Amino acid sequence: MAIIAGGTITVSQYVACMEKKDKYAHISSRISGASAKAGHMMRDQQFGTPDITEYTDAVIVGGGAAGLTAARHLHHSGFTNFRLLELEPHTGGNASSGSNQYSAYPLGAHYLPIPNTDNQPLLDLLAEAGILTGYDPNGLPIYNETDLCYDPEERLYIRNRWQEGLVPQLGISHQTQDEIRRFLELMEQLRKAKGSDNRYAFDIPVANSSNDALYRELDQLTMEEWLTQQHYHSEELRWYLDYCCRDDYGAGISTISAWAGIHYFASRKGKAANADSSQLLTWPQGNGRLVQHLQQFSRDKTQTGCVVYKITPETKQVLVDYYDINTHQIKRLVAKACIMATPQFITQRLIPGGQYDHAFVYSPWLVANITLDQIPESSGYQLCWDNVIYQGKSLGYVNAQQQRLTQQLPAKQVITYYLPLDHLDPVASRKYAIALSPQHWVKLIADDLEAVHPGITELMHDIDITVWGHGMIRPHKGFITGDVRAAAQKSPFANVFYAHSDLSGISIFEEAFYHGNKAAGALTDYCG
Amino acid sequence: MEILLLLSVFVIATCGLIYELVAGTLASYLLGDSVTQFSTIIGAYLFSMGIGAYFSRFFKKDLLSWFIQLEILVGLIGGISSAALFLLFEHAASFRLVLYLLVGLTGTLVGLELPLLMNILKDRYEFKDLVSRVFTFDYIGALAASIVFPLLLVPYLGLIRTSCFFGILNVAVAIVVLVKFKREIKWARYLKSKAVACIIVLVGLFIWADKIMTFAESQAFRDPVIYSHSSSYQRIVLTHSRLDLRLYLNGNLQFSSADEYRYHEALIHPAMLYSPKRSQVLILGGGDGMAARELLKYPEVEQVTLVDLDPAMTKLFRQNSMLASLNDSSLLSPRVHVINADAFQWLKENEKHFDVVIVDFPDPGNYAVGKLYTTAFYRKLRHALTDSSVVVIQSTSPYVAPKAFWCVNATLQECNYQTIPYHTYVPSFGEWGYVMASPGPLAKHHDSLPAGLRYFATGTFSQMCDFTADMQQRKVLANHLNNQILVQYFEDEWGKYQE
């Protein structure tokens, strides 16, 4: 009997397998993302002596949000003789965006929460970009209405239905409701809390946060350990916090420190005349909107496809040696000073005597932009901007059409699917991600979404897959307050400045912006 | 053999009467006034049967073959008649002509049937037997048809499937006769393939009838559905009863022909009295052309720019003669410039200024339409206005949905518009609200109204501005893209009425 049953299962599995093979055949797909090949060239290849030497005042290595911010800062300081070198064919880093005939879409970061009102440099940037249109009589920023995330913002698929909002509400016990309320109240307190040094316990940028041991000690626990210590046992609350950590850090509560986990909630103190503090700014192309603004300040100074392979700081100058992928030439830039707007695993390889410390852990990510006929309706709350699946392995999807003003939808729609690759340790996940073919990803993504939208596979046409091998710095236990991060803040050379969000331990636009400005400020001071 | 032929008399009679009933019902659905429609259709049909009977004398040879030919033809024409009428309704310039042509043709063919059959049977029976039997079965068939048609066929099959089904029966008669009288029939093979082809067509139509007219949909509306079409943007449905014609977009009533003048006069004329200049007018929405009709009553209006999303709507209200008669062919006027575009998108690109703007969008029942009632929209609209331009916005019912109504008012005020909220009673809608607004101060600039208004008069307006206690202004938030509060108010307030 067992044998017969076993045989049946095998046959049905085989049939199912055959069916599935055809099921995805109509979906075109490709993988793009950080050029691992070019990146590894820097690591593995030996380059000879430069063919060409050029001179400039300053060089910015890396054209992500931090590098572009530094370039903007230099521009505004009247410091115009500089160059920006970028490995990829385009600048933008994690905030890069793509587009097809139907919509623009982000390849990485999707939104910026309403900034804290004391973050004046960031408010000024938003004003400059036309996103912040002015201030009300109380001094609260007024944001361009069309740049705020339109309602309805978020929904969660839980117990076979969509509910409004991401905090689980459908079918949860009173005990859980109490725990959730207690947790959110505590976060509200911590949002206002200040340490003995009169600085906010949790702030953005991270560097402004209090050094009070009371709060810093939270970094010695994982978020999960802290939850247990604080008697938060509810499965739904723990899932929600795990989701939040994966969303912002690419890893869950068992890895991320309690300090970082709480920072997610307690650091956001944004206020606006025309939006709640919990609201966010977003665009169809995601944070591509912000880097598109930043790019204008360095457009004519930017060289893409440049593999910087050696930095040689000398007393009066810095030599930046790079390989130009476009012209196949080895070149040298001689500058007075240099900004390393690169993640530490690159910076430390380029700097003489640098040693990449493995305390800097990077979460690998997959971002997939799916072009489909339509998003099928399913039971419960209606389609939102952010659509999350309870206990899903992915973070769900963002629907860019939400930010359209027109009644008519394009013939096809684009949704952005986010999957933190945290099921293995980062190195193994990275290898796994790079080894997987686009077809495998298609199957994985389609099957994941089938669970909430039966029949969605048939509606898909194309999936643009972006794999971020080193997507985000991971604030694991002890990292934020640890010595390694503290030591990495400053370069050992007077004419080399560091600027990258990984120095904060948290990979958000605000941190990149902070480090970009800080480094550029230091450089202009240095150059006089 | 005998019983078989008599059975076919029964079937033929049933089919004949069914086609007549289908045509009568369709005519009263599509054109209204059922008494007139039924009596003229029955008259025309019976008269055509007489013509058919007259022509039966010219058939002298091969009667059986002709009879089979006839059954196939009746089956095909009768079977597809209602589908054809539904499809042609939108396109035909003169729908009545098509209707009566089809009725005439079917009637003539049906009129040929019995005389031909009696000629076939005349050698097999005695004359008095023949007449008695044929007419007995004929009348029994008529009784059957008249009972099953209203009780079973219309409610369960719908008109298109009913005529298809009886078309199939007609062709089935042809096939049975073909098989039974094989040896007496000329061109048997040709006829057989023709019959089979017709059966395939009719069965196909029967199966796909839903595509032409969803039966389920007709259930949702109070009155018979005469037209329905899913455009890229919305589902357009027209219903027709003895009293009125109604337009529904996505199931929401847009107007009833019986009282739409109240809605449209109240929408247009107050703004026209309050606007100092009235030569350039913009209508956003309003693809039915009714608002344009009211505007064209003013000789000063040089151009009406009508921006409606859906080309299917403007086409329907331009081409169909019955609908164009409702809007006095306003969409054909050289003074009206119709643009099919998204209002938000169009405003973004527009550089012209307008003296009067009529905003006649569907109610804010979903988040997509809700965006057209936000501060973002009214700020965008400001760019199409001068300081003294006057805007009017249809703003749902202040009685059913006071919060939603006052929210529109609050939203306009937040964008620095001066406003005058007002309301009126439209029987098919109930108490209905509008908000008049202007970037500058609002004052009456004209006293005279065009001739021929049925409802609005200069004295009426002060009453319209008076809000009784149950519609008083509520404390509400303004509608923003990032709160879409209007949609929530609207859903909460109208939701109670739908439970």
Interface residues (C-beta under 8 A of the other chain):
Chain A: E145 T146 L148 C149 Y150 D151 P152 N274 A275 Q279 Q382 L405 T406 Q407 Q408
Chain B: S232 Y233 L309 D342 A343 F344 Q345 Y367 A368 V369 K371 L372 T374 T375 A376 F377 R379 H480 L481 N482 N483 Q484
